[in-house]
Amino acid sequence: MPGGSPPAGHPPYRRPTRARRTPPRRTPHTAFALLGLLALLHLPTLRHRGDQCGKTASIPRETIRESAGEIKRATTYAQRQFPGDQCPNLSFEVADARHLGFEARFDLVVSFNALHWVPQAADALRGIRRALKPEGLARLRLVTRAALTSLEEVAEEVRREPHWSGAFAGFKDPYLRLSAEEYAALAESLGLKRVSLSSESKRWDFQTEEAFFGFCNAGFGAWTHRLPEARRRAFVEESMRRYRAVIDGAFGERFVFHFMQTDVVLALTGGETSVD
């Protein structure tokens, strides 16, 4: 066992008599993270340079609302929590994931469960490719299409029903509809190479109808903001009923959210990379 005292009965650890090798000096790395907000394309972005400042960037859930103004306020909150004079290597910005303006700037790009809310996947991947240094990596976690009908696909079915369609004229599906393989293939077609790709079916059991409604109500903002306040609950409840029929038929379940979680690591085509 590394560290601590030796197990009982063992002699004390002895310090080696030869000089320790000094580890090579490493060039500070730069990283860029997409911090996604549900159903929004304008995503707060995190950039940091060099050593970490010893804090974890966190934006309380109550500061986040479904509007660009609230995103800016949440970003301002983060900037105040981690001011530049205390964390000079950490900065927060509001940007559009489809129009990232960085050129060969980062060793690492990270996105955690954000990019499935950017159906213009090619635009986001192009920006990520341009942002990477030649030896850089992109580590992306997102939800991808599975064989089972998803909750978001059910919402799309419901909004096309005659009694809802009038409120959705000109509406575009806000969700990514690619499988893991299709997403990786798209990245490769845009000058990124697949370093690794893995997917795992996940399930969140909300136990009660009330808890599941709260989750669906929060996640359906891209759809319900098109509806008057008085009709929003009915849209969510109809979508829930239809989705429950899907999971009841497949698994005999009622208040469980199923999704396919995918992790993909990408690098620049031709770049020298290593995955630690």
C-alpha positions as CSV (number, residue, x, y, z in Angstrom):
1,M,0.0,0.0,0.0
2,P,1.6,3.3,-1.1
3,G,2.1,6.0,1.6
4,G,1.5,5.8,5.4
5,S,3.1,3.4,7.9
6,P,4.3,-0.1,7.0
7,P,2.0,-3.0,8.0
8,A,2.6,-4.7,11.4
9,G,5.5,-7.1,11.4
10,H,7.3,-5.4,8.5
11,P,10.6,-3.4,9.0
12,P,10.4,0.3,8.6
13,Y,10.5,1.6,5.1
14,R,14.0,2.8,4.2
15,R,14.7,5.8,2.1
16,P,16.8,4.9,-0.9
17,T,20.5,5.9,-0.7
18,R,20.8,7.0,-4.3
19,A,19.6,10.4,-5.3
20,R,16.1,10.6,-6.7
21,R,15.7,11.5,-10.3
22,T,14.2,14.9,-10.8
23,P,11.1,14.6,-13.0
24,P,11.3,16.5,-16.3
25,R,9.9,20.0,-16.2
26,R,6.5,20.0,-17.9
27,T,5.1,22.8,-20.0
28,P,1.9,24.0,-18.4
29,H,-1.2,22.7,-20.2
30,T,-4.2,24.6,-21.3
31,A,-7.7,23.3,-21.2
32,F,-11.1,24.4,-22.5
33,A,-14.4,23.1,-21.1
34,L,-17.9,23.5,-22.5
35,L,-20.3,23.8,-19.6
36,G,-23.7,23.1,-21.1
37,L,-27.1,24.5,-20.1
38,L,-30.1,22.4,-20.9
39,A,-31.8,23.3,-24.2
40,L,-29.6,26.2,-24.9
41,L,-27.0,26.6,-27.7
42,H,-25.2,29.5,-26.1
43,L,-23.0,27.7,-23.6
44,P,-20.9,29.2,-20.9
45,T,-17.3,28.2,-21.6
46,L,-14.5,27.6,-19.2
47,R,-10.8,28.2,-20.0
48,H,-7.8,27.8,-17.8
49,R,-4.1,28.0,-18.3
50,G,-1.2,26.4,-16.4
51,D,-1.7,25.0,-12.9
52,Q,-5.1,24.7,-11.4
53,C,-6.0,27.4,-8.9
54,G,-7.1,24.8,-6.4
55,K,-10.9,25.5,-6.7
56,T,-13.6,23.8,-8.6
57,A,-15.8,26.1,-10.7
58,S,-19.4,25.7,-9.7
59,I,-22.6,27.6,-10.6
60,P,-25.5,26.9,-8.3
61,R,-28.5,25.5,-10.0
62,E,-30.8,28.3,-8.8
63,T,-28.8,30.8,-10.7
64,I,-29.5,29.2,-14.0
65,R,-32.6,29.9,-16.1
66,E,-33.6,29.3,-19.7
67,S,-32.5,32.6,-21.1
68,A,-29.4,34.2,-22.5
69,G,-29.6,36.9,-19.8
70,E,-29.6,34.3,-17.0
71,I,-26.6,32.6,-18.6
72,K,-24.7,35.8,-18.5
73,R,-25.6,36.4,-14.9
74,A,-24.5,32.9,-14.0
75,T,-21.2,33.5,-15.7
76,T,-20.8,36.8,-13.9
77,Y,-21.4,34.9,-10.6
78,A,-18.6,32.4,-11.5
79,Q,-16.3,35.3,-12.3
80,R,-16.9,36.8,-8.9
81,Q,-16.4,33.5,-7.2
82,F,-13.0,33.1,-8.9
83,P,-11.6,36.5,-9.6
84,G,-8.7,37.0,-11.9
85,D,-6.4,38.2,-9.2
86,Q,-6.8,35.0,-7.2
87,C,-7.1,32.5,-10.2
88,P,-5.3,34.2,-13.1
89,N,-5.3,30.9,-15.0
90,L,-9.1,30.6,-14.9
91,S,-11.6,32.5,-17.0
92,F,-15.3,32.2,-17.8
93,E,-16.9,33.4,-21.0
94,V,-20.3,33.1,-22.7
95,A,-19.9,31.7,-26.3
96,D,-21.8,29.8,-28.9
97,A,-20.7,26.1,-29.3
98,R,-21.4,26.4,-33.0
99,H,-19.1,29.4,-33.4
100,L,-16.0,28.9,-31.3
101,G,-13.3,31.4,-32.1
102,F,-10.1,29.7,-30.9
103,E,-7.2,28.7,-33.1
104,A,-4.7,26.0,-32.0
105,R,-4.9,27.2,-28.4
106,F,-5.7,24.2,-26.1
107,D,-4.1,20.9,-25.1
108,L,-7.5,19.6,-23.9
109,V,-11.1,20.3,-24.8
110,V,-13.7,18.8,-22.4
111,S,-17.4,18.7,-22.7
112,F,-19.7,17.0,-20.2
113,N,-23.3,16.2,-21.3
114,A,-23.7,19.4,-23.3
115,L,-23.2,18.6,-27.0
116,H,-26.3,16.5,-27.5
117,W,-28.2,19.8,-27.2
118,V,-26.3,21.1,-30.2
119,P,-27.8,19.4,-33.2
120,Q,-25.4,21.3,-35.5
121,A,-22.8,18.8,-34.5
122,A,-20.5,19.5,-37.4
123,D,-20.2,23.2,-36.5
124,A,-19.3,22.4,-32.9
125,L,-16.8,19.7,-34.0
126,R,-15.1,22.1,-36.4
127,G,-14.7,24.6,-33.6
128,I,-13.2,22.0,-31.3
129,R,-10.8,20.9,-34.1
130,R,-9.6,24.4,-34.6
131,A,-9.2,25.0,-30.9
132,L,-6.8,22.0,-30.4
133,K,-3.1,22.2,-30.5
134,P,-1.4,19.6,-32.7
135,E,-0.9,17.2,-29.8
136,G,-4.2,18.1,-28.1
137,L,-7.2,15.9,-27.2
138,A,-10.9,16.4,-27.0
139,R,-12.7,14.3,-24.3
140,L,-16.4,14.5,-25.0
141,R,-19.3,12.9,-23.1
142,L,-22.8,13.2,-24.6
143,V,-26.0,11.3,-25.1
144,T,-26.3,9.5,-28.4
145,R,-29.2,7.8,-30.2
146,A,-30.1,4.3,-29.1
147,A,-32.4,1.6,-30.4
148,L,-35.0,2.5,-27.6
149,T,-37.2,5.5,-28.4
150,S,-35.8,8.4,-26.3
151,L,-37.7,10.8,-24.1
152,E,-36.8,13.7,-26.5
153,E,-38.0,11.7,-29.5
154,V,-41.3,11.3,-27.7
155,A,-41.5,15.0,-27.2
156,E,-40.9,15.5,-30.9
157,E,-43.7,13.1,-31.7
158,V,-46.1,14.8,-29.3
159,R,-45.4,18.3,-30.7
160,R,-46.4,17.1,-34.2
161,E,-49.8,16.0,-33.0
162,P,-52.6,18.2,-34.5
163,H,-53.6,19.7,-31.1
164,W,-50.0,20.9,-30.6
165,S,-48.5,21.5,-34.0
166,G,-50.0,25.0,-34.3
167,A,-47.7,26.2,-31.6
168,F,-44.6,24.8,-33.3
169,A,-44.6,26.4,-36.7
170,G,-41.0,26.7,-37.8
171,F,-39.7,24.8,-34.8
172,K,-36.5,22.8,-35.3
173,D,-35.6,19.7,-33.3
174,P,-33.2,21.0,-30.6
175,Y,-31.6,17.6,-29.9
176,L,-28.8,15.6,-31.6
177,R,-30.1,12.5,-33.4
178,L,-26.8,10.6,-34.1
179,S,-25.6,7.3,-32.8
180,A,-22.2,7.0,-31.2
181,E,-20.7,5.6,-34.4
182,E,-22.3,8.3,-36.5
183,Y,-21.0,11.0,-34.2
184,A,-17.5,9.6,-34.4
185,A,-17.7,9.2,-38.1
186,L,-18.8,12.8,-38.5
187,A,-15.8,13.9,-36.4
188,E,-13.4,11.9,-38.6
189,S,-14.9,13.4,-41.7
190,L,-14.0,16.9,-40.3
191,G,-10.3,16.2,-39.6
192,L,-10.4,14.6,-36.2
193,K,-9.4,11.0,-35.5
194,R,-11.0,8.6,-33.1
195,V,-8.8,7.8,-30.2
196,S,-11.4,5.9,-28.2
197,L,-15.2,5.4,-28.3
198,S,-17.4,3.7,-25.7
199,S,-21.1,3.8,-24.9
200,E,-23.2,2.5,-22.0
201,S,-26.9,2.3,-21.5
202,K,-28.0,4.2,-18.4
203,R,-31.1,4.5,-16.4
204,W,-32.3,7.0,-13.8
205,D,-35.2,5.7,-11.7
206,F,-37.2,8.7,-10.3
207,Q,-39.5,6.4,-8.3
208,T,-42.6,8.7,-8.3
209,E,-44.6,10.5,-10.9
210,E,-44.0,13.8,-9.3
211,A,-40.2,13.4,-9.4
212,F,-40.3,12.2,-13.0
213,F,-42.5,15.2,-13.9
214,G,-40.0,17.6,-12.4
215,F,-37.2,16.1,-14.5
216,C,-39.2,16.1,-17.7
217,N,-40.5,19.6,-17.0
218,A,-37.0,20.9,-16.7
219,G,-35.7,19.1,-19.7
220,F,-38.6,20.1,-22.1
221,G,-37.8,23.8,-21.9
222,A,-36.9,23.9,-25.6
223,W,-40.4,22.7,-26.4
224,T,-42.6,24.2,-23.7
225,H,-41.2,27.8,-24.1
226,R,-43.2,27.8,-27.3
227,L,-46.4,27.2,-25.4
228,P,-48.5,29.5,-23.2
229,E,-48.0,28.9,-19.5
230,A,-51.4,27.3,-19.1
231,R,-50.6,24.5,-21.6
232,R,-47.1,23.6,-20.6
233,R,-48.0,21.0,-18.0
234,A,-50.4,19.2,-20.4
235,F,-47.6,18.9,-23.0
236,V,-45.2,17.4,-20.4
237,E,-47.8,15.0,-19.0
238,E,-48.8,13.8,-22.5
239,S,-45.1,13.2,-23.3
240,M,-44.7,11.3,-20.1
241,R,-47.6,9.1,-20.7
242,R,-46.3,8.2,-24.2
243,Y,-42.8,7.6,-22.9
244,R,-44.2,5.4,-20.0
245,A,-45.8,3.2,-22.7
246,V,-42.4,2.8,-24.3
247,I,-40.5,1.8,-21.2
248,D,-43.4,-0.3,-19.8
249,G,-43.4,-2.3,-23.0
250,A,-39.7,-2.7,-23.0
251,F,-38.9,-3.1,-19.3
252,G,-42.1,-3.1,-17.3
253,E,-41.1,0.3,-15.8
254,R,-42.9,3.6,-15.2
255,F,-40.8,6.5,-14.0
256,V,-37.3,5.6,-15.4
257,F,-35.3,7.7,-17.8
258,H,-33.2,5.6,-20.2
259,F,-30.4,7.0,-22.2
260,M,-27.2,6.0,-24.0
261,Q,-24.1,7.7,-22.5
262,T,-21.2,8.0,-24.9
263,D,-17.6,8.9,-24.2
264,V,-15.4,9.8,-27.2
265,V,-11.8,10.9,-27.3
266,L,-10.7,12.7,-30.4
267,A,-7.4,14.1,-31.7
268,L,-6.2,16.0,-34.7
269,T,-5.6,13.7,-37.7
270,G,-1.9,13.3,-38.0
271,G,-1.2,14.7,-34.5
272,E,1.0,13.0,-31.9
273,T,-1.2,12.2,-28.9
274,S,-1.1,10.1,-25.8
275,V,-4.1,9.2,-23.6
276,D,-3.1,9.0,-19.9
